[in-house]
């Protein structure tokens, strides 16, 4: 169980750098203990190690707090915020259910079981902590995050049928990407709330930054899943697959990512200590360059065009 087991985890290492070491060991310890308690679910628990859903949620809180205070989260907050991150993990496992329903009902049931176990553990972690005021703040953000994530996950799942019968629609696709925006958005909001900052301008700017980063991350993830999407579906279900089918390349998607990251850089001007966010944006740019190299080397766009 290490940071490289999930395909998206190396991306998190590029985006966050050594900051991931802050929480990786604790996270792996929690998941390992749950993994060992439930032998019948070990295959799904193994797949759940170091998911983006946890790493992104936790680090978004850390960065939101740091950007206001220029400090890392205090030790007395870490278990509570780990609980917030674990809810993000459970949500990302739930997200797989819609993708797997048509192919493996057994795996779907196992995913739901693992998600429920992690959620119960996360809530107990939040409430067992002595910092009750912090726990209430965290729970408020979780409540709002889950409400939004559920809405956008539903939209994302519905898109597959919409695109099948009505054709690809960019607006519908972008609506679905907000399932990825939400963990970042509420992570930033939680970090700002814990810093005792009540500036509406800060919150609005953080929301805008989260939107940029979440959409970029979903685009990146969809590029990396391009081959699998085209094997499974006979029609475009993501923007990268749509662009590839039309143009035989996803370079236009990379240009869009560049444009969105440029917008994100402009948002940073409002924050008092934006260095962490700047480093994160640099990480996104490095991921984009990494994918660009893979395209040039032919490792991503090796798809049989005659399928379409």
N, C-alpha and C positions, 0 to 999 in steps of 0.2 A: 504494500500500500504506500505508494509514494506519489509525488506531485506530477509525475509523467504518465500515470496510468490512464488518465482520460485524455482524449484527443484535444479537448479544449484547454486542458491544464497548461501545456506549454505556452499557449497564447497568453494565459494569465501571468506566467513567469515573465514573458516579454513585456507585458503591459505594466506590471507592478514591480518588477525587479526583486530586489532583496527584501522589500517590505513584506512579501508573502511569508518569510520565515517567522514573522511575528505570530502568526496564527496557525501555520501549517501543522506543527507538532501537536498542539492541543486538539485541533480538528481531527487529525488522524487517530488520536487516542480515543476520542469519543466514538468515532465510527468503528474502530477496531473492537471496542467493547460491545457495541450493539451487534456487530458482525458475529462475534463469538457467542452471543446469547441466542442467536436465531439461525441455527445451522440450516434449516430448511429454506432460508432466504439468502444464503451466502452468495449465490451467483449475482443476484440483483444488488446486494450490498457492495460486492466487489466493484460493480459498474458505477456505484454511487460515490466512490472515493474521489475527492478533490474536484467535484463538479463545479462548473462555472457558477451555478446557482448559489453555492455557498460562498465561494471566493469573492465573487463580484458584490454580493450583498454585504459581507463583512467589510471588505476594503472600501466600499462606498461610504459606510458609516465612518470608518477611520479617516478617510480623506476629507469628508464633509466637516468633521470635527477639527481636523488639523488645519484646514483652510481658514477657519475662523480664529483658532487659538494658537497656531504654530506649535502645537504639542500633540503627542500621541494620546490615545485614550488612556485614562488612568486604569491601574490594575483592577480596581473595584468595579469597573464597568465591563471588563472583558468577558466574563461568563455570560452576562446578560446579552451582550452584543453577539456572542457566539450563538446564543439561542435565536436571535434574529436571523443570523446567517443560516442556521440549520433549517429555519422555516423556508428560506430561499432554496435550500437544497431539496426539501420536500416538494416544493412547487415545481422545481425543474424535473423531478421524477414524475410528478403528475402530468407534466407536459408530454412525456413519452407515451402516456396511455392512449391519447388520441392517435398518435402515429402508429401504435402497435395493435390497435383494436382489431383491425381487419386481418391481421396476420397471425397473432398468437394470443388467444384469450387467457391462456395459462400465465404467460408472462405479464399480461395486463394485470391480472389478479395479484401476482407477486409484487409488481410495482406499487399497486395501491397499498399492499400490506406494509412494504418498507416505508412508504411515505407516511402512513399512519403512525408507525413506530417512531420515526424520526420526529414527527410533529409533537407527539406526546412527550418525548424526551426533551425537546426544545422548550416546550412550555414549562416543564418541571424545572429546567435549568434557569429559566427566567424568574420564576416565582420563588425558588429556594434561596435565591440571592437575598442578602440583607438590604440591598438598595431598592426599597419598595417604590420610591418616587421614580427612579430610573425605570423600574419594571413597568410602571403604568405608562410612561412615555413610550417605551418600546412597544407595548401591546397596542397602543393607539395607532402607531405607524404600521404594525403588522395587520391590524384590522383593515385599514385603508388600502394597504398594499394587496392583500388577498382579494379584496373586493374588485380592485382594478385588474389584477392579474387574471382572475377568473373570467372577467368580461373579455379581455383580449385573447386569452387562450381559446375561448369559445369561438371568437371571430376567426382566429387562425385556423382552427379545425374546420369551420364552415367554408373557409376560402377554397379548400380542396374541391368541394362539390361545386361551388360557384364558378371556379376556373374551368372545371371539367365541362360544364354545360353552357356557360356564358362567355368563356374566354378570360384570359388574364387581365386583371385590373390593378394598376399600380396603387391607387388610393386604398383599395381593400387590402392589398399586401402590406402597405405601410401601417394600416390600422393594426394588423396582426403582429407586426414587429414590436408593438408597445408592450407585449408580454415580456420582452427583454428590457424595455425602458423602465418598467415599474420597479424591479429590484434596485436599480441604480437610483432612480428618483426618490424612493422612500428611504434608501440608505443615506443619501445626501441630506434629506430632510431630517432624519433622525440624528445624524451627526451635528447638524446645525442646531437642532433643538437641545441636544445635550451640552452644547457649548454656551447655552443660555442666550443665543442670538435670536432676536425677534424681528429682524429686518425683513419686511416683505420683499424688498428688492433682492436681498440675498437668496431668499427662497425661490423667487421667480427665476432668477439667473441660474440657480442650481437645477431647477426643473428643466430649463432650456438646455443646459449642459447635459443632463441625463438623457434628454431626448436625442441629442446628437450622438452621444456615445452608445446608447442602446441600439439605435438604428444602424450605426456603423458595425457594431458587434454582430447584429443579426445578419447583415449583408456579408460580413466576413465568414460567419458560420455557414451561411447558405452557399457561399462559393466553395468552401471545403466539403460540403455535402453534395456538390453538384452531380458528381458521378452517381451516387446512390439515388438521388432524386430522379435522375433520368432513367435509371434502371427500373425503378418502382412505378413511375408514372409515365403515361404516354402523352402528357401535356404539361406545360409549365406551371409549377406550383410556387415558385419563388421568382424574384426579380432577376437574380443571376441566371436561372434556367431559362427565363423568357428571353433575356438578352442573348444568351448563348445560342438558343434555337434560331433567333432572328439574324444574328450577325456572325455566329461561329466563334465568338470570343466573349470574355467577360471584362475586357479592359475598360469598357464604358462604366462598369460598376465600380472599378477602382478609381476612376475619375470622380464619380459621385462621392465615394468615401473621402477623397481628398477635399472636395468642396465642403462637405459636412464638417470635417475636422477643422477647416479654416474658420467656419462659423463658430465652432466651439472655442477656438483660441480668442476670438473677439469677446466672448462671454466672460472670460477670465478676468477682464479688467476691473470688475466690480468687487472681487474678493481681496481681502487684506493680505492673505498669505497663499498665493496661488501656485507655489512651487510644486507641490505634490500633484496638482492637476496638470501642470505643464509636463511633468515627467510621465504622467499617465498618457497624455496626448502623444508624446514622443513614442511611447510604447505602442499605441495604436498605429502610428505611422510605420514603425518597424515591422509590425505584423503585416500591414498592407504591402510593404516592400518584400517581405518574405514570400507572400502569396504571389506577388508579381514575378519573383525569381522562379517560383515553381511553375508558373504558366509558361515562362520562357523556356524552361527545361522540359516542358511537355508532360509534367507530372499531374496536372489537374485537368487539362482539356484533352484527355485521351479517350474520347467518347465516340462511339460509332454513329456518325451523322445520319446514316440511312434509317436509323430508328424512327426518324421523323419524316 
